């Protein structure tokens, strides 16, 4: 590990303003008196850049405070400002292409952009931008400061004028290759020379430079050269017990489980699904549960993060060592490439075979599920039909019972009707007989009354004759008259 530090002031040339880790970036030389007068208006932000596995560059950028700008008008902007700004706190979900699209209206005025990490901001990054003129810088500040990155997100763009950028040192973590330790003279995408006069240059967080127009077509958040991703993945955990130690990931379906020295969930997954190949996340080695041994041919080097061939004769091979110096130095480049190609082909064939087996396995599972679903559907249909028939049968039985009740009621009503008809006929017959007896009695009474009236008239006539003349050979007997009258009365 080596550390270097310097405080050399940059010259008037702008070619190396972002690229020289050993200089203090500034538009012009700054005297001690002017630095002391500006110390109250600026704020220091430590930053770092580079791939942490290879080399990490650290520095400090001095930005004007927010209260140094009272209003966005040109008269209220800092007098000592330069065509250099910093966009603070850009969220990690914004890729290089997203940011280039966000500031697309000013992309032609940008000479260079550098992506850096701020200390204490794990999920954000900052961008140093140098423009071709102070007018473009001021217009960029007025247009984007306080503006939201997206209408769907709450993060806003924070633009600060930058006084200077000072690189304090470089920390080398591993022996990188020559291509990774020096700047690329050409753009890795279009292979054209990196010329600021032709197009703006964007330097990623891992210190690889591209044309802005080329990197804007790269939609991934990783670097096109070293594949270093500015958005670090979340820490993996076991899907079952949530532990983060001794993790293995299934190379077939991506299931993450703990090893046999923890909860054995990776082995349980293999027994349940027959996915026999699992990758250890810590050492990047592949284990075959069927053969009970390692079957990988390539491992990830701890020096530069690249895939290298596993040396079977290395004494540290079981530990996944990437720093061993026991590689065969006499192996030619052609032989190495052929071995790598053979290993890749073998792995592809192995993976294809395993995928075919898994295809058959999952097709059998799908067929079983389909048959089980059909059986359940058939059972459900039969059950529904049986329930429907049962309900219909219950309704039918109830209707039959009601019909029987109504028939009994109708029969009883008919019987009652006959009875009442007979009763009515009997009553009518009795009425007729009563009327006949009454008529006969009235006739008898009328006859008796007529006889009585005749008798009374005869008696009255006899009284009149007895009073006026003597009756011969006759005697009036009042008692007989009374008895006859009494008899007539009784008869009546």
Secondary structure, DSSP 8 states (H G I E B T S, - for coil): -------EE--S--TTTTT-TTEEE-SS---HHHHHHHTTTEEEEEEEES-TTTEEEEEEEEEE-GGG-SSSSGGGS-TT--SEEEEEEEETTS-HHHHHHHTGGGGGGEEEEEEEEETT-TTEEEEEEEESSHHHHHHHHHHHTT-BS-TT---B-EEEEEEEEEEEEEEE-S---HHHHS--SB-TTT--B--TTTS-EEE-TTS-EEEHHHHTT--SSB-TTT--BSS-------TTT---SSEEEETTT--EEE-TTTT-HHHHHHHHH---EEEETTT--EEETTTTEE--SEEE-TTT--EEE--TT-TTGGGT-SS---S-TT--HHHHHHHHHHHHHHHHHHHHHHHHHHHHHHHHHHHHHHHHHHHHHHHHHHHHHHHHHHHHHHHHHHHHHHHHHHHHHHHHHHHHHHHHHHHHHHHHHHHHHHHHHHHHHHHHHHHHHHHHHHHHHHHHHHHHHHHHS--SS----HHHHHHHHHHHHHH-
